[in-house]
């Protein structure tokens, strides 16, 4: 235990630092009182940085049905370029991953199956024949993986695929369920991370215990996965007041971190009177997650948190983000790991104040810049997808 704790400190890298933010930009070119953008996705993977280009994905109904879009902004540009429509049929929960040199791969649910495409250029590939949803992506080196929730009889189960990239074309090399046996209850909302040693971690929401529990499994090669284990350190049993089989936890997110680590952040209702809180756990390289810890500070403890995620980088940076209404309206907050715990909650300046700012997605780029995207809602003018970049002072 002590060795693991010491490794966590080494992985943590720099201590918490203040952030200096650029002026925010609006990403979506179409807004209106009847246009509703969404940036919900498995692992909250709605923004990526490829070379000097930022890519953002979302879904909205501007054309009368839900469609998915990608907008890009080169560093030299003052604004985001006009968005590219990814889908033809009803589309939900797009994700985006950087391939380098200004190229991206996006994945999404369309017409009940999972699709992916390399951008710019490239043609969409249908990754699944069976019904599937909630795709996510992860990559290290030339190893590109996707995961999704796929129908297997009555329930959905988690499938992990190894993808190959040939110029601007994607090919499915392998696609296997994490568990070979048929699921006994619903599985969904997978998160993926590829650690520095090439091992693959996958987490998801699981209902086999008759309440929602985040589960996790690991694989050395992305093909054969270990038996699932719980991310939460609260055992199933009667919830407080006899309210069900156990307290709920949902929407796990994963981030590769440091040289070999993986961090997990999710929403947890073990303190059921105040709603969901943000919790975290760490795998320092042993491929086992340790003790759970609360992320938000005491000022956020008496209200519900939403849309939590974690982002990390190879240099040891690690940041958790979410939204809550501690100041009266929804705002976006972040907390940075300092080697021993998560520091004080800090508001994202442009995503704080009057109105509703929520649903953050984020990434840390290779230079350590933090890129955050969120929804800014106005009942009169509509909802904007907003973007801001920050650097450590």
N, C-alpha and C positions, 0 to 999 in steps of 0.2 A: 504493500500500500504506500509506504513512504517513497519507494522508487518511482511509482506511478505519479505521485504528487510532485516529486522533483522534476519529472519529465514534463508535466503540465506547465510548470513554471518556465522551463527552457523553451517549450513550444510557444509560450505566450508572447515572447518577443517584447516589443516596446510597451511601456506602461501607458495608461490612459492619457490621451492628449486631447486638447481642445481642437475644434474643427473650424476652418475658415471656408465660408460658402460663397460660391459664385451666384450671380443673379439667376433666378429660376427661369425656365423656358416652358412654353406650352408645346406639347408633342402632337396632339391630335388636331387636324386642320378643320374638322367638322364638329361643331357644338350646337346645342339647341335644347330647349326645355323637354323635348320628346326623344332626345338621343342619350342613351345610357351606356357609357363605356364601363367595362369590367376588366380588372387585371388580376382576377383570382386564377390560380393555377396550382398544380401539385408542386411542392417545394418552392412556391412563390418565385418563379424563375422568369420574371418579365423584362429584365434588362441585362444586357451583356456589353462588354467592350472588346472590340476586335481591332488590334493595332491602335489607330487613333480615332476609330469610329465607334460611336455609341449606337446600339440597336435596342428598340423598345417594341414590345408586342402587347396587344390588347384585343378585346372583342367589343364591338358595338353594333347597334341596330339602325344605323343611318339609312340603310337601303331597305328597311322594312323587315329584315330578318337578321339574326345574329351572324356576323361575319368577323373574321380575324384579320388583323392588320399588323404590318411592321413598318416603323419609321426609323430612319437612320440619320445621324448627324456626324459628319467628319469634324475633327477638331478645328479646322480652319473655318468652318461655316458658323454663321451667327445664329442659325435656326435649324430646326429639323427639316429635312427634305420631305416632300409630299409622300404620304404613306403608300405602301404597296399592299394590295389585298391578297391574302394568302389562300382563301377558301372560295369554294363555289356553292356549297350547300351550307346548311346551318352549322355553325362552328362555335366551339367553346374551349376555354382554358388553354390558350396558346402559351408556349414557353420558347425561349431563345437561348442559344449558347454560342460563344465566340469560337471561330475556327482559326483566327489570325489573319492579318493582312486585309482587314476590312470585310472579311467574309463571315457568315453566320449560318447556323442550322436552326431551323424552327420546327416545332412539332405541335400538334393540336388534335382535338377531336372534331371530326367532320362526318356528318350523316351516320353517327354511331360507331365509327371506327377511327383508328389513330393514323395520322398522316405526318409526313416530315418532308422538308425541302431545304436545299442549300440556297443561300441568297448572298449577293445578287445572282440572278440567273438561276439555273437549276429547275427541275420539274418536280412536282410533288410525287412522293411515293407513299402508297398505302401500306402501312407496316403490319396491319392485322386484317384477317378475314373474319374472325369472330367479332362480336360486339365488344368494344373496348373504349376506355375513356381515361382522362386524368394522366396524360403523358408527362414525363419529365426526362431530362437529359443530363449526362455528365461525361467529362472527357479529361484525360491526362495523356500527354504525348499524342500518339496516333490512335489510342484506344478510346473509341466513342461508344457510349452505352445509352440505351433508352429503357425506360420502365413504364408500365401502364397497368391499369386494372382491367382485366379481361374476363368476360363471361365464361363460366365453367359450370354448366348446369344451372342450379337455382341461384347461385351466388357468384360474385366476381372474386378473382384471385390475382395476385401480383405476378407479373411476367417481366423478366429482364432480358433484353436483347443486346447483342454485340452488333454494331453497325460498321460497315466499311465505307470509306469515301473514295470514289473513283472520279477524279476531276470534280464535276458538279453533280454527280449522281450518287445516291445512297443505295446501299445493298444491305439486306439483313443476312448476317452470317449465321447467327444462332439466336434462338428465342426460346427460353425455357421458364417455366414457373418456378418461383422460389421454393415452393413445396409441391412435390409431385402428386400427392393425394388431393382429392377434391376438397374444396373448402367447406367447412361446416357452418360458416356464417360469412357475412360480407367482409371483404377486404378492399381498401381503396386509398386514394391520395398518397401514392408512393413518393419517396424522396431518395435521391441517389447521390453518392459521393465516391470519387476515386481517390484514395489516399496516395501518399508519396511512394509507397512500395508497390503500387499497382493494384492493390486489393480493392474490391468493390463492396461498399456498404449500401444497404437498402433498408428504409424504414417505411412504415405504413400504418394506417388506421385499421384495427382488427376488432371484430365483434365476437370472436369465439368464446369469450368469457361472459357473454350476455350484457356487456357494456363496452364502450369504446376504449381500447387500450392501444397505444403506440407500440408496435413490435419492430424488431430489427434483426437483420441477418447479414452475414458477411461471406465473401467468396474470394479466394486467391486469384481465380481466373475468370470470374464473371459467368461461369457455367454451373458449377456445383456450389450450392449455398448451404451453410450450416443451419442447424435447427434454429428456428426463431426464438428470440428472447425478448423479454419486456424491456422497454425503455424506462418505464415508470417503476419506482421502488415501492409503490403502494400495492399490496396484494389485493386481488379480487375478494369480495365478500360483501356483506350487507353495507350499504352506504349509510351515512348518518341519518337517523330518523327512519331507517328502514326503506329509504327511497331507492330501491333497485339493487342490482348485483354489485355495484361499485361506483365510485366517482368517475366522471368522464374525463377523457383527455383526447385531444384531436390535433390534426394538421401538423404532423411532425415535419421538420425541415432539417436538412443535413448540410454541412459544409466541410470540405477538406481544409486542413488547418496545420500550418507548420510543416515539418518534414514528413511526419507520418500520421498525424492526428486527424480525428474527425470529431466535429462538434454537432450536437443535436439541440434544437430548440422547438418547443411545442406549446400549445395552450392546454392548461391543466385546471380542473375544477375540484381539486381536493379540498380547497377552502370554498365549499359550495355556496356559502352565504354571500360572498362577494363576486361570484361569477368566475370566469376563467382568469387565471394568472399565467404569466410567462415563466416557463421552467426550462432548464438546460441540463445536459449531462455530457460527459466527455469520454472519448476513447483516445487514450494517449498513444496508441500503437499496439495495444494488446488485443484488439478486436473484441473488447468488452467495454460497455459503458458503465461508468461508476455512479456514485451517489448523485441524486437529483438536487438541484439548487434553484431557488427563486431568482429571477433575473431583475424584475422591476424593483425600484426602491420603495421605501415605506410610504411615500406620497401617492403611490399608485396602488397600494395594497387593498384599499376598500372599494374598488370598482373593477369592472370587467375590462380586460385587455382583449384585443382582437388582432388578427392578421399578423401574427408573429413570424419572424424568420431569423436566420443566422447566416452571416457571410464571413468568409475567412480568406486568408491568402497564405502563400508559402513562406512569407517572412514572419508569420506569427500574429498578424493582425486578426482580430475577431470582434465582430460587432453584431449585436442583436437589435432588431427594430420591431415596432408594433404601433398600434394606435390605441388611445384611450381618451376618455372625456374628463380627466381630473380637473381641467380648468373650465369646465362648463360645456365645451363642444369638442368633438373628436379632433385630436391633433396627433401628429406623428412624433414618436419618441425613439431615442436610441440609447444604448448603454454599451460601453466597451469593456472587454475583459482586460484586467490589469495584472494578471498573473496569480492573483489570489481570489478574486471575485469580480463581479460586475460592478462598475462604478455608478456614480449618480446618473439618474436619467437626464438626458439633454434633449430639448426640443429641436427638431429640424426647423430653422427659422421661417422659411417660406411656407412650411406646412403646419403652422401654429398660429392661433389667434381666431378672430371671428370667422364664422362659417364652419364647414365640415371638411377636414382634411384627413384622409384615411387610406387604407389598403396599400401600405408601402411595399415596394419591391426594391431590391438593391444589389449591388455587387461591388467588390473591391478589385481594382485593376492591378496590373503588374507593378505599377509605380506607387501603389498604396493610396490612390485617390478613391474616395467613396462616392458612388453614383447612386442616387435615390430617385425613384419615381413614385408618384402617389396620385390619388384622385382628389380634386378640389371641386366640391359641389356647390352650385348656386341654383336655387329654385327658379330664378328668372332666366338667367342666360344659359343654364345647362352645366354639364360637368366637363372640366378640363383634365386631361392627363398631363401632369406637371413633372418636370425634371430639374434636378440641381446636382451640382458636383461640389465635393468638399475635399480639402487637403488639411493634413495635420499642420498645426502652427509650429 
